[in-house]
Each structure stands twice: as structure tokens, then as C-alpha cells.
């Protein structure tokens, strides 16, 4: 049984059209969708489709932070590299985004500077809509940076974090997890 809140999230375009270019943040209104903006920003040796004003990335190389591996991206096998919302949309909806304006939700979903990352597709599938308390990158060398990015997005958008999120971040960064316990 799903809650009414979950139904509304799943059944509507709560965060606007996927990968829209119609928002006011970085990359918005530049003629390229946010997915291709992220690919162009985060892949190296990119190739773009002719006649698209360099807006459609068809190939490139990803140094994947989540796995620590190198992935050769080709548009023909686009699922190999996916765009992850570091602070997941479904979790954001539950942690405060349901009260935002549509424009703020669209900005959050397309925030190429803070919340979007090109990552290994299968690893992103395993992450799904989990927070720090449920998932950390398999590349433990990236764990602290990932936790810091997640918490920065939460802070910048005034989204709630759980005690479990803080505990996981403390562990990933080599801090005393006792500091996250409520006194």
C-alpha cells in the first residue's frame, strides 16, 4: 500500500519534465537538456552529434567516482552511464520538496552543479532513491566526498537529513560517529 504522498510523487511530473532546459539555474535556457549538460561537463574526450550545437553527447569517457572505474560512454548504450541525483528526488519529496513551488523542484531536479552526477548505470540502479543511511558508493575512497556533497545539497535546499545519514557521513569521513548521537 502506498501513501497518498507517494502516489502524488509517482503519478505526476512533480519535478517537471525530465532533463528540461526550461529552468533558471546553471545550464538552463542554453538550448541543451540537463542530461547532456552533465555529460558534457563530467565526461572527457566527448564527441557530440553534428548539427546539435554541441548539445547531444554521443561518446566520451567517464572516470566514475562511485566505482573508481573508467567507463567508455556511447549513446547507443546510454544506460551504461546514468545521471544520478545525489540527493534522490523521491527522498527529497519526502523530506520537504513536496512543499516547494514547481519552479524550485525543477531547479533541484536539474541542478547540474550540485545534485547531478554522471555515474555507472548499474551502480546508480542499486542506489535508487536511498540516502546516506542506506547506501554509500562501493568506491570507499569517494565516500567522504560523496557524503559531503549529499549534505551540501540537503543544506542548500533546506532538506532534512536523518540521524542515520549523519552517522554514515561521520563514518565515511573518519569522524567519531558519536558526534551524531542526540544528547
C-alpha atoms as one frame of an Amber mdcrd trajectory, in Angstrom:
protein
   0.000   0.000   0.000   1.438   3.377  -0.941   0.656   6.625   0.810  -1.163
   9.476  -0.881   2.095  11.444  -0.847   3.935   8.628  -2.645   1.087   8.345
  -5.172   1.268  12.053  -5.969   5.042  11.825  -6.426   4.852   8.797  -8.713
   1.868   9.837 -10.758   2.687  13.425 -11.578   5.558  15.359 -13.026   6.367
  16.666  -9.563   9.839  17.793 -10.614   8.906  18.929 -14.115   9.755  17.312
 -17.446  12.768  15.010 -17.274  16.052  16.756 -18.085  14.358  20.003 -19.095
  16.281  23.028 -20.302  13.499  25.325 -19.093  14.862  26.480 -15.720  16.839
  29.460 -14.465  19.887  27.743 -12.925  23.270  26.878 -14.467  22.763  25.174
 -17.824  19.165  26.339 -18.053  17.907  28.037 -21.208  21.096  27.175 -23.111
  19.400  25.002 -25.730  20.753  21.738 -24.272  18.886  19.427 -21.897  20.355
  18.961 -18.426  21.335  15.316 -19.052  23.556  16.324 -21.961  24.888  19.301
 -19.996  26.044  16.911 -17.253  27.606  14.515 -19.765  29.428  17.392 -21.488
  30.613  18.738 -18.132  31.709  15.482 -16.496  32.971  13.252 -19.331  36.288
  13.728 -21.090  37.108  13.254 -24.770  33.465  13.927 -25.635  32.017  13.686
 -29.113  28.775  15.433 -29.972  26.217  14.766 -32.663  26.730  17.044 -35.665
  24.063  19.683 -36.164  23.055  19.861 -32.473  25.139  22.927 -31.480  27.266
  20.511 -29.420  24.204  19.668 -27.326  23.925  15.895 -27.821  26.812  13.901
 -26.376  27.262  10.651 -28.324  30.549   9.438 -26.816  33.044  10.184 -24.075
  34.988   8.793 -21.157  33.762   8.804 -17.561  36.050   8.470 -14.563  33.300
   7.085 -12.342  33.524   8.304  -8.769  31.089   5.705  -7.421  33.086   2.673
  -8.604  36.534   4.117  -9.242  36.468   2.707 -12.777  36.720   4.199 -16.256
  33.669   3.816 -18.492  33.595   4.456 -22.223  30.220   6.060 -22.934  28.420
   5.589 -26.244  24.906   6.886 -26.821  23.977   3.519 -28.382  24.478   2.028
 -24.897  23.348   5.062 -22.903  22.311   3.071 -19.813  25.983   2.313 -19.070
  26.303   5.899 -17.821  23.346   7.379 -15.988  22.759  10.738 -14.373  22.284
  10.403 -10.626  20.506  12.809  -8.325  22.931  12.738  -5.386  20.041  13.660
  -3.097  17.352  11.485  -4.733  14.098  13.015  -5.960  11.809  10.596  -4.110
  13.700  11.144  -0.867  13.644  14.917  -1.403   9.879  14.739  -1.888   9.501
  13.008   1.490  11.998  15.320   3.211  10.482  18.650   2.229  10.314  19.124
  -1.547   6.589  18.340  -1.556   6.042  21.832  -0.076   8.166  23.643  -2.672
   6.981  25.534  -5.710   7.142  23.700  -9.028   9.934  26.047 -10.151  12.081
  25.165  -7.128  11.510  21.431  -7.711  12.514  21.811 -11.377  15.663  23.701
 -10.337  16.529  20.960  -7.804  15.980  18.146 -10.313  18.218  19.850 -12.872
  20.921  21.293 -10.602  23.950  20.365 -12.713  26.428  21.966 -10.309  25.375
  20.341  -7.048  22.914  17.485  -7.387  23.596  15.759 -10.715  26.445  13.350
 -11.427  27.277  11.113 -14.373  27.852   7.659 -12.868  27.989   3.938 -13.623
  24.442   2.900 -14.609  24.166  -0.404 -12.710  25.572   1.196  -9.553  23.064
   4.032  -9.837  20.308   1.423 -10.125  21.443  -0.139  -6.849  21.480   3.256
  -5.174  17.975   4.084  -6.383  16.354   6.588  -4.004  18.440   5.718  -0.951
  20.028   8.212   1.410  23.407   8.018   3.131  21.973   5.791   5.836  21.089
   3.125   3.247  23.742   3.411   0.531  27.325   4.551   0.047  29.482   4.279
  -3.088  31.356   0.976  -3.415  34.490   3.074  -4.023  35.169   3.804  -0.339
  37.855   6.352  -1.276  34.998   8.548  -2.572  32.726   8.013   0.445  33.559
  11.178   2.371  33.337  13.409  -0.706  30.002  11.807  -1.628  28.648  12.316
   1.901  29.790  15.943   1.875  28.093  16.543  -1.475  24.849  14.911  -0.286
  24.824  17.007   2.897  25.670  20.174   0.946  22.680  19.626  -1.345  20.489
  18.996   1.710  21.730  22.211   3.339  21.444  24.332   0.198  17.858  23.211
  -0.388  16.860  23.043   3.307  16.082  19.322   3.052  16.002  17.163   6.149
  18.648  14.557   6.864  18.301  11.647   9.231  20.488  10.805  12.189  21.456
   7.729  10.157  22.626   9.992   7.309  24.841  11.941   9.710  26.175   8.744
  11.272  27.058   7.307   7.844  28.726  10.575   6.823  30.790  10.559  10.018
  31.970   7.011   9.370  32.785   7.738   5.713  34.857  10.752   6.721  36.690
   9.039   9.555  34.984  11.091  12.249  33.683   9.896  15.583  30.118   8.684
  14.881  29.236   9.516  18.494  29.039  13.191  17.491  25.818  12.450  15.611
  24.020  10.982  18.601  21.396  13.140  20.209  22.300  14.255  23.718
